[in-house]
Amino acid sequence: MRTSTLSAFCSPSALHQDFYNVYAFCRWADDLSDEIGDRAESLRLLEWWGRELDALYRGAATHPVFVALGPT
C-alpha cells in the first residue's frame, strides 16, 4: 500500500480528498525535480511550479493540481 493511500485510509473519510490533493502536489514537485534528466530544465520547471503555487494563493490557480489543492 502506498503511503498516500495508507494516510488516507487511516484518516477520516472527509479528509481523503485533501490527502490526495497534497500528494498530487508533492508528486508533481518531486517529478519535476528528479525525473526530467536536465538540471537546468528541472530548475526552470520548479520555478514555474512555484509561480503556480503563488497563483493559488492569489485565487488564480489554473493547473489542475492547484485547482484541486485550493479547497484543501
N, C-alpha and C positions, 0 to 999 in steps of 0.2 A: 504494500500500500504506500503510495506516495505521501510525503509529509503533508502537502496541502490537503489531500483527501483525508488524511488522519486528523488534521487540525479541524477540518470542517465536521468530520464525523463526531469528534469529541466536543464540539461546541453546540450551543442551542441552534436548532434549525433556522431560526430567524437570522442568524449570523452567517449561514453557509455562503450566501452570495457575496458577502463582504470579504470572506476569506478567499474566495475565488478571484475577486477583483484585485485584491492586494497581491495574490500570487501571480496573476497575469502581468501586473506592473513589474514585479520583481523578475519574472521570467524573461520579459522583453529586455529589461535593462541588462540582465546577465548575458543574454544572447548578443546584444549589441556590443558588449564589452569583450566577449571572448569567442564568438562564433564567426566573426567577419573575416578574420585572417589578415587584416591590414590595420596596423595600429592607427595610422592617420585617419582612415575611414571610420574606425571604431570611435575615435575621439570626436570626429565630426558628427556622427550619428548620436553619440551620447549628449553632445551639446544640443542637438535638435530635440532629444528626449527631454532634456531639462527645460527647453523653451515650451514644450508641450505641457510639462508639469506647471510652469508659470501660467500658461493659458488656462489650465484647470482652475487655479486659484483666482483667476480673473473672471471665471464663469464663461470662458470662451473655448472650452475643450472641443476638439473635432475628431481626434483619433479615437477609435472605438474603445481602447483600453481606458483612456481618460474619461470618456463619456460614462462608461460603466463605473469607474472609480469615484466619480463626482459625489454620488449619494453616500458612498462609504465614508 
